[in-house]
Amino acid sequence: PATERLYKKALSLAALTKDDTLADLFCGVGTIGLFMAKEAGVKILVGVEIIPEAIENAKVNAALNGIENATFICGDANSKELSHADVIVVDPPRKGCGEELLKQIAKLSPKRLVYISCNPDTLARDCAILKDLGYETDIVYPFDLFPRTGHVESVVCLTRSDKAT
């Protein structure tokens, strides 16, 4: 139930339209991007993940859910060049996003960046880098996916600042 609430919050923060291209970086088996694509509808979904077996599973998950506008690419999300995305969702490993990826995201200037994190320290670090790159952080929403542990998942939406140049 907590995962479903987290995904629904991420979906609401993404505020997707049927004309949007959604990039799902560190997509794993595609659950977040596929959930968003199915619930909101998007023009195109592009998922990037470094683990080949996860990409194969993402393709199967897309087929099982009748989602035909999804493409999954095997590669390191930190170094994969993106050509376009209206909305980006990232769910990186505990080490967070690489600084070059954050610079690339800022250069692409998506309408929204939804950042899901399992590590508050790297989330804070990456939000600070994105602030320097012209992004504002909204409310951080915590989700307790691991009861009776010190771990927490968080989701936040970052948007381009009006002050960004």
DSSP file (Angstrom, degrees, kcal/mol; ACC not computed):
  #  RESIDUE AA STRUCTURE BP1 BP2  ACC     N-H-->O    O-->H-N    N-H-->O    O-->H-N    TCO  KAPPA ALPHA  PHI   PSI    X-CA   Y-CA   Z-CA
    1    1 A P     >        0   0    0      0, 0.0     4,-2.1     0, 0.0     5,-0.1   0.000 360.0 360.0 360.0 -37.7    0.0    0.0    0.0
    2    2 A A  H  >  +     0   0    0      1,-0.2     4,-2.4     2,-0.2     5,-0.1   0.887 360.0  51.6 -67.0 -37.4    2.8    2.5    0.8
    3    3 A T  H  > S+     0   0    0      2,-0.2     4,-2.7     1,-0.2    -1,-0.2   0.916 108.7  51.2 -63.7 -42.2    4.4    1.9   -2.6
    4    4 A E  H  > S+     0   0    0      1,-0.2     4,-2.4     2,-0.2    -2,-0.2   0.905 110.3  49.0 -61.6 -41.4    1.1    2.6   -4.3
    5    5 A R  H  X S+     0   0    0     -4,-2.1     4,-2.3     2,-0.2    -1,-0.2   0.910 111.0  50.3 -64.4 -41.4    0.7    5.8   -2.4
    6    6 A L  H  X S+     0   0    0     -4,-2.4     4,-2.7     2,-0.2    -2,-0.2   0.943 111.6  47.6 -60.7 -47.9    4.3    6.8   -3.3
    7    7 A Y  H  X S+     0   0    0     -4,-2.7     4,-2.5     1,-0.2    -2,-0.2   0.895 111.6  50.7 -61.8 -40.5    3.6    6.1   -7.0
    8    8 A K  H  X S+     0   0    0     -4,-2.4     4,-2.4     2,-0.2    -1,-0.2   0.890 110.8  48.8 -65.9 -38.1    0.3    8.1   -6.9
    9    9 A K  H  X S+     0   0    0     -4,-2.3     4,-2.4     2,-0.2    -2,-0.2   0.930 111.4  49.4 -65.9 -44.3    2.1   11.1   -5.3
   10   10 A A  H  X S+     0   0    0     -4,-2.7     4,-2.0     1,-0.2    -2,-0.2   0.907 111.2  50.8 -60.1 -41.3    4.8   10.9   -8.0
   11   11 A L  H  X>S+     0   0    0     -4,-2.5     4,-1.3     2,-0.2     5,-0.5   0.922 110.2  48.2 -62.3 -45.1    2.1   10.8  -10.7
   12   12 A S  H  <5S+     0   0    0     -4,-2.4     3,-0.2     1,-0.2    -1,-0.2   0.895 112.3  49.1 -65.4 -38.1    0.3   13.8   -9.2
   13   13 A L  H  <5S+     0   0    0     -4,-2.4    -1,-0.2     1,-0.2    -2,-0.2   0.847 105.9  57.5 -68.2 -33.2    3.5   15.8   -9.0
   14   14 A A  H  <5S-     0   0    0     -4,-2.0    -1,-0.2    -5,-0.2    -2,-0.2   0.816  85.1-162.6 -66.9 -30.3    4.4   14.9  -12.6
   15   15 A A  T  <5 -     0   0    0     -4,-1.3    -3,-0.1    -3,-0.2    -2,-0.1   0.908  20.2-166.6  46.9  52.1    1.1   16.4  -13.8
   16   16 A L      < -     0   0    0     -5,-0.5     2,-0.3     2,-0.0    -1,-0.1  -0.284  13.5-159.4 -71.6 151.8    1.5   14.6  -17.1
   17   17 A T    >   -     0   0    0     -2,-0.0     3,-1.5     1,-0.0    26,-0.4  -0.818  35.2-106.1-121.3 167.7   -0.6   15.3  -20.2
   18   18 A K  T 3  S+     0   0    0     -2,-0.3    24,-0.1     1,-0.3    23,-0.0   0.640 119.7  56.3 -68.2 -13.8   -1.2   13.1  -23.2
   19   19 A D  T 3  S+     0   0    0     23,-0.1    -1,-0.3    22,-0.1     2,-0.2   0.446  87.4 108.2 -95.0  -1.9    1.2   15.2  -25.3
   20   20 A D    <   -     0   0    0     -3,-1.5    23,-2.2    21,-0.2    24,-1.3  -0.475  61.2-142.5 -83.3 146.0    4.1   14.7  -22.9
   21   21 A T  E     -a   44   0A   0     22,-0.2    66,-1.9    -2,-0.2    65,-1.8  -0.941  23.3-157.1 -98.7 124.5    7.3   12.7  -23.4
   22   22 A L  E     -ab  45  87A   0     22,-3.0    24,-2.7    -2,-0.6     2,-0.5  -0.907   6.8-160.8-108.3 126.6    8.2   11.0  -20.1
   23   23 A A  E     -ab  46  88A   0     64,-2.3    66,-2.9    -2,-0.5     2,-0.6  -0.934   2.0-164.9-104.7 127.7   11.7    9.9  -19.4
   24   24 A D  E >   -ab  47  89A   0     22,-3.1    24,-2.4    -2,-0.5     3,-0.6  -0.914  11.6-164.3-114.0 101.4   12.1    7.3  -16.6
   25   25 A L  E 3  S+ab  48  90A   0     64,-2.7    66,-1.5    -2,-0.6    24,-0.1  -0.702  74.3  15.0 -95.5 140.0   15.7    7.2  -15.5
   26   26 A F  T 3  S+     0   0    0     22,-1.5    -1,-0.3    -2,-0.3    23,-0.2   0.922  84.4 169.3  63.0  47.2   17.0    4.3  -13.4
   27   27 A C    X   -     0   0    0     21,-2.3     3,-2.5    -3,-0.6     4,-0.4   0.589  13.7-170.6 -74.0 -13.3   13.7    2.6  -14.4
   28   28 A G  T 3  S-     0   0    0     20,-0.3    30,-0.2     1,-0.3    -1,-0.2  -0.388  76.1 -11.4  58.1-129.1   14.5   -0.9  -13.2
   29   29 A V  T 3  S-     0   0    0     28,-0.1    -1,-0.3    -2,-0.1    32,-0.2   0.258 104.5-103.9 -89.0  12.5   11.7   -3.1  -14.5
   30   30 A G  S <> S+     0   0    0     -3,-2.5     4,-2.8    18,-0.1     5,-0.3   0.520  75.8 137.9  89.4   6.7    9.7   -0.1  -15.6
   31   31 A T  H  > S+     0   0    0     -4,-0.4     4,-2.2     1,-0.2     5,-0.2   0.879  71.5  43.9 -60.8 -42.2    7.1    0.0  -12.8
   32   32 A I  H  > S+     0   0    0     -5,-0.3     4,-2.5     2,-0.2    -1,-0.2   0.970 118.9  41.1 -69.0 -52.3    7.1    3.8  -12.2
   33   33 A G  H  > S+     0   0    0      1,-0.2     4,-2.9     2,-0.2     5,-0.2   0.903 116.8  49.1 -62.3 -42.0    7.1    5.0  -15.8
   34   34 A L  H  X S+     0   0    0     -4,-2.8     4,-2.5     2,-0.2     5,-0.2   0.901 110.4  51.3 -65.6 -40.1    4.6    2.3  -16.9
   35   35 A F  H  X S+     0   0    0     -4,-2.2     4,-2.6    -5,-0.3     5,-0.2   0.940 113.6  44.8 -58.8 -47.3    2.3    3.2  -14.0
   36   36 A M  H  X>S+     0   0    0     -4,-2.5     4,-2.8     1,-0.2     5,-0.8   0.917 113.4  49.7 -64.1 -43.5    2.4    6.9  -15.0
   37   37 A A  H  X5S+     0   0    0     -4,-2.9     4,-1.1     1,-0.2     5,-0.2   0.894 114.9  44.1 -63.2 -40.0    1.9    6.1  -18.7
   38   38 A K  H  <5S+     0   0    0     -4,-2.5    -2,-0.2    -5,-0.2    -1,-0.2   0.905 119.4  41.0 -72.3 -41.7   -1.1    3.9  -18.0
   39   39 A E  H  <5S+     0   0    0     -4,-2.6    -2,-0.2    -5,-0.2    -3,-0.2   0.906 132.8  18.9 -74.9 -42.5   -2.7    6.2  -15.5
   40   40 A A  H  <5S-     0   0    0     -4,-2.8    -3,-0.2    -5,-0.2    -2,-0.2   0.702  98.1-129.8-102.8 -24.4   -2.1    9.5  -17.2
   41   41 A G     << -     0   0    0     -4,-1.1     2,-0.3    -5,-0.8   -21,-0.2   0.483  24.8-161.6  75.1 130.8   -1.4    8.6  -20.7
   42   42 A V        -     0   0    0     -5,-0.2   -24,-0.2     1,-0.1   -21,-0.2  -0.948  28.0-122.7-139.6 160.5    1.7   10.1  -22.4
   43   43 A K  S    S-     0   0    0    -23,-2.2     2,-0.3   -26,-0.4   -22,-0.2   0.946  95.5  -0.9 -67.1 -48.4    2.8   10.5  -25.9
   44   44 A I  E     -a   21   0A   0    -24,-1.3   -22,-3.0    -3,-0.1     2,-0.5  -0.998  59.1-157.2-145.3 141.8    6.0    8.5  -25.4
   45   45 A L  E     -ac  22  70A   0     24,-2.3    26,-2.6    -2,-0.3     2,-0.5  -0.991  11.3-173.9-118.1 127.6    7.7    6.8  -22.4
   46   46 A V  E     -ac  23  71A   0    -24,-2.7   -22,-3.1    -2,-0.5     2,-0.4  -0.983   4.7-168.8-122.2 120.6   11.4    6.2  -22.5
   47   47 A G  E     -ac  24  72A   0     24,-2.9    26,-3.1    -2,-0.5     2,-0.4  -0.875   2.8-164.6-109.3 142.1   13.0    4.2  -19.7
   48   48 A V  E     +ac  25  73A   0    -24,-2.4   -21,-2.3    -2,-0.4   -22,-1.5  -0.993  17.7 156.8-128.5 129.9   16.8    3.9  -19.1
   49   49 A E  E     - c   0  74A   0     24,-2.1    26,-2.1    -2,-0.4    27,-0.1  -0.989  36.9-143.0-151.7 144.0   18.3    1.2  -16.9
   50   50 A I  S    S+     0   0    0     -2,-0.3    26,-0.1    24,-0.2    24,-0.1   0.688  79.7  85.6 -83.5 -19.6   21.8   -0.3  -16.8
   51   51 A I     >  -     0   0    0      1,-0.2     4,-1.8    24,-0.1     3,-0.4  -0.749  65.6-154.8 -91.0 114.5   20.7   -3.9  -15.9
   52   52 A P  H  > S+     0   0    0      0, 0.0     4,-2.2     0, 0.0     5,-0.2   0.865  93.2  52.7 -56.3 -41.0   19.9   -5.9  -19.1
   53   53 A E  H  > S+     0   0    0      1,-0.2     4,-2.2     2,-0.2     5,-0.1   0.870 107.0  52.9 -65.1 -35.5   17.6   -8.3  -17.4
   54   54 A A  H  > S+     0   0    0     -3,-0.4     4,-2.4     2,-0.2    -1,-0.2   0.897 107.6  51.6 -65.7 -39.2   15.6   -5.4  -15.9
   55   55 A I  H  X S+     0   0    0     -4,-1.8     4,-2.1     2,-0.2    -2,-0.2   0.919 109.3  49.9 -63.3 -43.2   15.2   -3.9  -19.4
   56   56 A E  H  X S+     0   0    0     -4,-2.2     4,-1.9     1,-0.2    -1,-0.2   0.910 112.1  48.3 -61.4 -41.3   13.9   -7.2  -20.7
   57   57 A N  H  X S+     0   0    0     -4,-2.2     4,-2.9     2,-0.2    -2,-0.2   0.867 107.9  55.0 -66.6 -36.2   11.4   -7.4  -17.8
   58   58 A A  H  X S+     0   0    0     -4,-2.4     4,-2.4   -30,-0.2    -2,-0.2   0.902 107.2  50.3 -62.5 -40.9   10.3   -3.8  -18.5
   59   59 A K  H  X S+     0   0    0     -4,-2.1     4,-2.1     2,-0.2    -2,-0.2   0.909 111.8  47.6 -63.7 -41.7    9.5   -4.7  -22.1
   60   60 A V  H  X S+     0   0    0     -4,-1.9     4,-2.9     2,-0.2    -2,-0.2   0.928 110.8  51.7 -64.0 -44.8    7.5   -7.7  -20.8
   61   61 A N  H  X S+     0   0    0     -4,-2.9     4,-1.5     1,-0.2    -2,-0.2   0.889 108.7  51.2 -59.7 -40.2    5.7   -5.5  -18.3
   62   62 A A  H  <>S+     0   0    0     -4,-2.4     5,-2.8     2,-0.2     4,-0.3   0.938 112.2  46.3 -61.6 -46.2    4.8   -2.9  -21.0
   63   63 A A  H ><5S+     0   0    0     -4,-2.1     3,-1.4     1,-0.2    -2,-0.2   0.917 110.4  52.5 -63.2 -43.8    3.3   -5.7  -23.2
   64   64 A L  H 3<5S+     0   0    0     -4,-2.9    -1,-0.2     1,-0.3    -2,-0.2   0.809 113.3  45.4 -62.3 -28.9    1.4   -7.2  -20.3
   65   65 A N  T 3<5S-     0   0    0     -4,-1.5    -1,-0.3    -5,-0.2    -2,-0.2   0.334 113.7-116.6 -97.5   6.1   -0.1   -3.8  -19.5
   66   66 A G  T < 5 +     0   0    0     -3,-1.4     2,-0.8    -4,-0.3    -3,-0.2   0.790  62.5 149.4  67.6  28.0   -0.9   -3.0  -23.2
   67   67 A I      < +     0   0    0     -5,-2.8     3,-0.3    -6,-0.2    -1,-0.2  -0.849  14.1 168.0 -99.4 110.4    1.5   -0.1  -23.3
   68   68 A E        +     0   0    0     -2,-0.8    -1,-0.1     1,-0.2    -5,-0.1   0.528  64.2  68.2-101.1  -8.3    2.8    0.2  -26.9
   69   69 A N  S    S+     0   0    0    -27,-0.1   -24,-2.3    -7,-0.1     2,-0.4   0.044  77.3 107.7-102.1  26.4    4.4    3.7  -26.7
   70   70 A A  E     -c   45   0A   0     -3,-0.3     2,-0.4   -26,-0.2   -24,-0.2  -0.872  44.4-172.3-109.2 137.5    7.2    2.7  -24.4
   71   71 A T  E     -c   46   0A   0    -26,-2.6   -24,-2.9    -2,-0.4     2,-0.5  -0.992   6.9-160.0-124.3 134.1   10.9    2.2  -25.3
   72   72 A F  E     -c   47   0A   0     -2,-0.4     2,-0.4   -26,-0.2   -24,-0.2  -0.969   5.6-164.1-120.4 129.2   13.4    0.8  -22.8
   73   73 A I  E     -c   48   0A   0    -26,-3.1   -24,-2.1    -2,-0.5     2,-0.7  -0.922  15.7-137.0-116.4 130.5   17.1    1.4  -23.3
   74   74 A C  E     +c   49   0A   0     -2,-0.4     2,-0.3   -26,-0.2   -24,-0.2  -0.783  59.7  94.9 -87.6 117.8   19.9   -0.5  -21.6
   75   75 A G  S    S-     0   0    0    -26,-2.1     2,-0.6    -2,-0.7   -24,-0.1  -0.947  81.2 -67.8 175.7 169.3   22.6    1.9  -20.5
   76   76 A D    >>  -     0   0    0     -2,-0.3     3,-1.9     1,-0.2     4,-1.4  -0.676  35.0-151.4 -78.6 115.7   23.8    4.0  -17.6
   77   77 A A  T 34 S+     0   0    0     -2,-0.6    -1,-0.2     1,-0.3   -28,-0.0   0.782  94.7  63.6 -58.9 -26.5   21.3    6.7  -16.9
   78   78 A N  T 34 S+     0   0    0      1,-0.2    -1,-0.3     3,-0.0    -2,-0.0   0.709 118.0  24.3 -71.0 -18.9   24.1    8.9  -15.6
   79   79 A S  T <4 S+     0   0    0     -3,-1.9     2,-0.4     2,-0.1    -2,-0.2   0.403  91.4 113.4-126.7   1.6   25.8    8.9  -19.0
   80   80 A K     <  -     0   0    0     -4,-1.4     2,-0.4    -5,-0.1    -5,-0.0  -0.629  65.6-127.4 -79.0 128.2   23.0    8.3  -21.5
   81   81 A E        -     0   0    0     -2,-0.4     2,-0.4     2,-0.0    -2,-0.1  -0.604  20.9-157.3 -76.3 129.5   22.3   11.3  -23.7
   82   82 A L        -     0   0    0     -2,-0.4     3,-0.1     1,-0.1   -59,-0.0  -0.891  11.0-168.3-105.3 138.0   18.6   12.4  -23.8
   83   83 A S        -     0   0    0     -2,-0.4     2,-0.3     1,-0.3    -1,-0.1   0.781  69.2  -6.4 -94.5 -29.8   17.3   14.4  -26.7
   84   84 A H        +     0   0    0    -62,-0.0    -1,-0.3    26,-0.0     2,-0.3  -0.967  54.5 162.5-164.2 144.3   14.0   15.5  -25.2
   85   85 A A        -     0   0    0     -2,-0.3   -63,-0.2    23,-0.2     3,-0.1  -0.821  19.7-164.8-163.5 129.6   11.7   15.0  -22.3
   86   86 A D  S    S+     0   0    0    -65,-1.8    25,-2.3     1,-0.3    26,-1.1   0.857  90.1  17.2 -78.3 -38.2    8.8   17.1  -21.1
   87   87 A V  E    S-bd  22 112A   0    -66,-1.9   -64,-2.3    23,-0.2     2,-0.4  -0.996  71.7-162.3-135.3 138.5    8.8   15.4  -17.7
   88   88 A I  E     -bd  23 113A   0     24,-2.1    26,-3.0    -2,-0.4     2,-0.4  -0.977   2.1-167.4-122.8 135.6   11.6   13.3  -16.1
   89   89 A V  E     -bd  24 114A   0    -66,-2.9   -64,-2.7    -2,-0.4     2,-0.4  -0.987   9.2-171.6-117.9 132.0   11.3   10.9  -13.2
   90   90 A V  E     +bd  25 115A   0     24,-2.5    26,-3.1    -2,-0.4   -64,-0.2  -0.965  18.8 173.9-123.1 141.4   14.4    9.6  -11.5
   91   91 A D        -     0   0    0    -66,-1.5    26,-0.1    -2,-0.4    24,-0.1  -0.586  26.1-179.2-139.3  71.5   14.7    6.9   -8.9
   92   92 A P        -     0   0    0      0, 0.0    26,-0.4     0, 0.0     5,-0.1  -0.133  32.0 -92.9 -73.5 167.6   18.5    6.5   -8.6
   93   93 A P    >   -     0   0    0      0, 0.0     3,-2.7     0, 0.0    26,-0.1  -0.124  58.0 -79.6 -66.3 177.0   20.4    4.1   -6.4
   94   94 A R  T 3  S+     0   0    0      1,-0.3    28,-0.3    24,-0.1     3,-0.1   0.762 128.7  65.7 -53.7 -28.6   21.4    5.2   -2.9
   95   95 A K  T 3  S-     0   0    0      1,-0.2    -1,-0.3    27,-0.1     2,-0.0   0.564 101.0-141.9 -74.0  -5.5   24.4    7.1   -4.3
   96   96 A G    <   -     0   0    0     -3,-2.7    -1,-0.2     2,-0.0     2,-0.2  -0.255  37.6 -32.3  79.6-167.8   22.0    9.5   -6.1
   97   97 A C        -     0   0    0     25,-0.2     2,-0.2    -5,-0.1   -19,-0.0  -0.552  63.8-108.7 -86.4 151.5   22.4   11.0   -9.5
   98   98 A G     >  -     0   0    0     -2,-0.2     4,-2.0     1,-0.1     3,-0.3  -0.510  26.1-120.6 -74.1 149.5   25.7   11.9  -11.1
   99   99 A E  H  > S+     0   0    0      1,-0.2     4,-2.2     2,-0.2     5,-0.2   0.861 113.3  56.2 -61.5 -35.6   26.4   15.6  -11.4
  100  100 A E  H  > S+     0   0    0      1,-0.2     4,-2.3     2,-0.2    -1,-0.2   0.887 106.2  50.9 -64.2 -37.6   26.7   15.3  -15.2
  101  101 A L  H  > S+     0   0    0     -3,-0.3     4,-2.8     2,-0.2    -2,-0.2   0.925 108.8  51.0 -64.0 -43.6   23.2   13.8  -15.4
  102  102 A L  H  X S+     0   0    0     -4,-2.0     4,-2.3     1,-0.2    -2,-0.2   0.891 110.7  48.9 -61.8 -38.6   21.9   16.7  -13.3
  103  103 A K  H  X S+     0   0    0     -4,-2.2     4,-2.2     2,-0.2    -1,-0.2   0.896 111.0  50.4 -65.5 -40.0   23.5   19.1  -15.7
  104  104 A Q  H  X S+     0   0    0     -4,-2.3     4,-2.2     2,-0.2    -2,-0.2   0.911 109.6  50.7 -64.4 -41.9   22.1   17.3  -18.7
  105  105 A I  H  X S+     0   0    0     -4,-2.8     4,-1.5     1,-0.2    -2,-0.2   0.936 110.7  48.9 -60.5 -46.0   18.6   17.4  -17.1
  106  106 A A  H  < S+     0   0    0     -4,-2.3    -1,-0.2     1,-0.2    -2,-0.2   0.887 109.8  52.3 -61.5 -38.5   18.9   21.2  -16.5
  107  107 A K  H  < S+     0   0    0     -4,-2.2    -1,-0.2     1,-0.2    -2,-0.2   0.875 108.2  50.5 -65.0 -37.6   20.1   21.6  -20.1
  108  108 A L  H  < S-     0   0    0     -4,-2.2   -23,-0.2    -5,-0.1    -1,-0.2   0.786  96.2-153.2 -69.4 -27.2   17.0   19.7  -21.3
  109  109 A S     <  -     0   0    0     -4,-1.5    -3,-0.1    -5,-0.2    -2,-0.1   0.932  13.7-164.9  55.1  56.8   14.9   22.0  -19.2
  110  110 A P        -     0   0    0      0, 0.0    50,-0.3     0, 0.0   -23,-0.2  -0.308  29.4-117.6 -66.5 157.0   11.9   19.6  -18.6
  111  111 A K  S    S+     0   0    0    -25,-2.3    49,-0.5     1,-0.2     2,-0.3   0.894  96.0   7.4 -60.0 -40.0    8.7   21.1  -17.2
  112  112 A R  E     -d   87   0A   0    -26,-1.1   -24,-2.1    47,-0.1     2,-0.5  -0.996  58.0-157.1-145.3 147.6    9.0   19.0  -14.1
  113  113 A L  E     -dE  88 158A   0     45,-2.3    45,-3.0    -2,-0.3     2,-0.7  -0.982  12.5-161.2-123.2 115.7   11.6   16.6  -12.6
  114  114 A V  E     -dE  89 157A   0    -26,-3.0   -24,-2.5    -2,-0.5     2,-0.6  -0.885  10.4-164.4 -99.4 118.6   10.1   14.1  -10.1
  115  115 A Y  E     -dE  90 156A   0     41,-2.9    41,-1.8    -2,-0.7     2,-0.5  -0.912   7.4-170.9-111.2 118.1   12.9   12.8   -7.9
  116  116 A I  E     - E   0 155A   0    -26,-3.1     2,-0.4    -2,-0.6    39,-0.2  -0.920  15.9-178.7-106.5 131.9   12.3    9.6   -5.9
  117  117 A S  E     - E   0 154A   0     37,-2.7    37,-2.6    -2,-0.5   -23,-0.1  -0.981  36.7-168.1-139.2 143.6   15.0    8.8   -3.4
  118  118 A C  S    S+     0   0    0     -2,-0.4    34,-0.4   -26,-0.4   -24,-0.1   0.291  86.0  61.8-103.2   5.7   15.9    6.1   -0.8
  119  119 A N     >  -     0   0    0    -26,-0.1     4,-2.3     1,-0.1     5,-0.2  -0.886  61.5-164.7-138.0 104.5   18.7    8.3    0.6
  120  120 A P  H  > S+     0   0    0      0, 0.0     4,-2.3     0, 0.0     5,-0.2   0.820  90.5  57.0 -57.1 -32.6   17.9   11.7    2.2
  121  121 A D  H  > S+     0   0    0      2,-0.2     4,-2.2     1,-0.2     5,-0.1   0.943 111.1  39.5 -66.7 -47.9   21.5   12.7    2.1
  122  122 A T  H  > S+     0   0    0    -28,-0.3     4,-2.7     2,-0.2   -25,-0.2   0.833 113.5  56.2 -73.8 -29.4   22.0   12.3   -1.6
  123  123 A L  H  X S+     0   0    0     -4,-2.3     4,-2.6     2,-0.2    -2,-0.2   0.942 109.6  46.0 -62.4 -46.2   18.5   13.7   -2.3
  124  124 A A  H  X S+     0   0    0     -4,-2.3     4,-2.0     2,-0.2    -2,-0.2   0.918 113.6  49.6 -62.1 -43.8   19.5   16.9   -0.4
  125  125 A R  H  X S+     0   0    0     -4,-2.2     4,-2.1     1,-0.2    -2,-0.2   0.942 113.4  45.2 -59.4 -48.8   22.9   17.0   -2.3
  126  126 A D  H  X S+     0   0    0     -4,-2.7     4,-2.7     1,-0.2    -2,-0.2   0.872 111.0  52.8 -67.3 -36.8   21.2   16.6   -5.7
  127  127 A C  H  X S+     0   0    0     -4,-2.6     4,-2.1     2,-0.2    -1,-0.2   0.878 108.7  51.4 -64.2 -36.6   18.5   19.2   -4.9
  128  128 A A  H  X S+     0   0    0     -4,-2.0     4,-1.9     2,-0.2    -2,-0.2   0.909 111.0  47.5 -65.5 -42.2   21.3   21.7   -3.9
  129  129 A I  H  X S+     0   0    0     -4,-2.1     4,-1.0     1,-0.2    -2,-0.2   0.930 112.5  49.2 -63.3 -44.5   23.1   21.0   -7.2
  130  130 A L  H  <>S+     0   0    0     -4,-2.7     5,-2.5     1,-0.2    -2,-0.2   0.842 106.2  57.0 -65.4 -32.7   19.8   21.4   -9.1
  131  131 A K  H ><5S+     0   0    0     -4,-2.1     3,-1.7     1,-0.2    -1,-0.2   0.930 106.0  49.6 -61.5 -44.3   19.1   24.7   -7.3
  132  132 A D  H 3<5S+     0   0    0     -4,-1.9    -1,-0.2     1,-0.3    -2,-0.2   0.746 108.8  54.7 -64.9 -22.3   22.4   26.0   -8.6
  133  133 A L  T 3<5S-     0   0    0     -4,-1.0    -1,-0.3    -5,-0.1    -2,-0.2   0.331 132.4 -89.2 -94.2   6.2   21.3   24.9  -12.0
  134  134 A G  T < 5S+     0   0    0     -3,-1.7    27,-3.5     1,-0.3     2,-0.4   0.677  83.9 128.0 101.5  19.0   18.0   26.9  -11.8
  135  135 A Y  E   < -F  160   0A   0     -5,-2.5     2,-0.4    25,-0.3    -1,-0.3  -0.869  44.2-146.4-112.6 144.1   15.6   24.4  -10.2
  136  136 A E  E     -F  159   0A   0     23,-3.2    23,-2.0    -2,-0.4     2,-0.4  -0.865  14.2-135.3-106.3 140.7   13.3   25.0   -7.2
  137  137 A T  E     -F  158   0A   0     -2,-0.4    21,-0.2    21,-0.2     3,-0.1  -0.787  17.4-161.8 -95.5 134.5   12.4   22.2   -4.8
  138  138 A D        -     0   0    0     19,-1.7     2,-0.1    -2,-0.4    -1,-0.1  -0.048  50.1 -38.7 -92.2-159.4    8.9   21.8   -3.7
  139  139 A I        -     0   0    0      1,-0.1     2,-0.6    -2,-0.1    18,-0.5  -0.399  57.0-132.8 -65.0 138.6    7.7   19.9   -0.6
  140  140 A V        -     0   0    0     16,-0.1    16,-0.2    -3,-0.1    -1,-0.1  -0.863  18.3-154.5 -94.6 125.0    9.5   16.6    0.1
  141  141 A Y  E     -G  155   0A   0     14,-2.9    14,-2.0    -2,-0.6     2,-0.3  -0.891   6.6-151.1-104.2 117.8    7.0   13.8    0.8
  142  142 A P  E     -G  154   0A   0      0, 0.0     2,-0.4     0, 0.0    12,-0.2  -0.633   9.1-167.7 -88.7 147.5    8.4   10.9    2.9
  143  143 A F  E     -G  153   0A   0     10,-3.3    10,-2.6    -2,-0.3     2,-1.3  -0.995  17.8-141.0-134.7 127.7    7.0    7.4    2.6
  144  144 A D        +     0   0    0     -2,-0.4     8,-0.1     8,-0.2  -142,-0.1  -0.687  37.8 153.9 -90.8  87.7    7.8    4.6    5.1
  145  145 A L  S    S+     0   0    0     -2,-1.3    -1,-0.2     1,-0.2     7,-0.1   0.582  70.3  51.8 -87.3 -11.3    8.2    1.6    2.8
  146  146 A F  S >  S-     0   0    0      5,-0.5     3,-1.1    -3,-0.2     5,-0.3  -0.647  82.8-157.1-128.0  73.8   10.5   -0.2    5.3
  147  147 A P  T 3  S+     0   0    0      0, 0.0     3,-0.1     0, 0.0     4,-0.0  -0.119  75.2  19.9 -54.8 147.4    8.7   -0.2    8.7
  148  148 A R  T 3  S+     0   0    0      1,-0.3     2,-0.3     2,-0.0     0, 0.0   0.722 108.3  95.1  63.9  25.3   10.8   -0.6   11.8
  149  149 A T  S <  S-     0   0    0     -3,-1.1    -1,-0.3     2,-0.2    -3,-0.1  -0.855  83.8-116.7-130.3 171.2   13.9    0.6   10.0
  150  150 A G  S    S+     0   0    0     -2,-0.3     2,-0.3    -3,-0.1    -2,-0.0   0.370  80.8 108.8 -86.4   4.2   15.6    3.9    9.7
  151  151 A H        +     0   0    0     -5,-0.3    -5,-0.5   -32,-0.0     2,-0.3  -0.594  42.8 178.1 -89.3 143.8   15.1    4.0    5.9
  152  152 A V        -     0   0    0    -34,-0.4     2,-0.3    -2,-0.3    -8,-0.2  -0.999  21.7-140.8-142.2 140.6   12.6    6.2    4.2
  153  153 A E  E     - G   0 143A   0    -10,-2.6   -10,-3.3    -2,-0.3     2,-0.3  -0.779  24.8-167.4 -93.4 146.0   11.7    6.8    0.5
  154  154 A S  E     -EG 117 142A   0    -37,-2.6   -37,-2.7    -2,-0.3     2,-0.4  -0.962  11.2-162.8-133.4 152.1   11.0   10.4   -0.5
  155  155 A V  E     +EG 116 141A   0    -14,-2.0   -14,-2.9    -2,-0.3     2,-0.3  -1.000  14.3 168.7-135.8 138.4    9.5   12.0   -3.5
  156  156 A V  E     -E  115   0A   0    -41,-1.8   -41,-2.9    -2,-0.4     2,-0.5  -0.989  26.0-135.5-145.4 149.4    9.8   15.7   -4.6
  157  157 A C  E     -E  114   0A   0    -18,-0.5   -19,-1.7    -2,-0.3     2,-0.4  -0.932  17.6-163.8-108.9 130.6    9.0   17.7   -7.7
  158  158 A L  E     -EF 113 137A   0    -45,-3.0   -45,-2.3    -2,-0.5     2,-0.3  -0.927   7.8-172.2-112.5 138.0   11.5   20.2   -9.0
  159  159 A T  E     - F   0 136A   0    -23,-2.0   -23,-3.2    -2,-0.4     2,-0.2  -0.918  34.6 -90.9-128.6 155.1   10.6   22.9  -11.4
  160  160 A R  E     - F   0 135A   0    -49,-0.5   -25,-0.3   -50,-0.3     2,-0.1  -0.428  46.5-121.8 -64.1 130.7   12.6   25.4  -13.4
  161  161 A S    >   -     0   0    0    -27,-3.5     3,-1.4    -2,-0.2    -1,-0.1  -0.464   6.5-132.1 -73.5 144.2   12.9   28.7  -11.5
  162  162 A D  T 3  S+     0   0    0      1,-0.2    -1,-0.1    -2,-0.1    -2,-0.1   0.750 110.7  57.9 -64.2 -22.1   11.6   31.9  -13.0
  163  163 A K  T 3  S+     0   0    0    -29,-0.1    -1,-0.2     2,-0.0    -2,-0.0   0.539  81.6 115.2 -85.1  -7.5   15.0   33.4  -12.1
  164  164 A A    <         0   0    0     -3,-1.4   -30,-0.1   -30,-0.3   -31,-0.1  -0.327 360.0 360.0 -66.6 143.8   16.9   30.7  -14.1
  165  165 A T              0   0    0     -2,-0.0    -1,-0.1     0, 0.0   -31,-0.1   0.397 360.0 360.0-111.3 360.0   18.9   32.0  -17.0
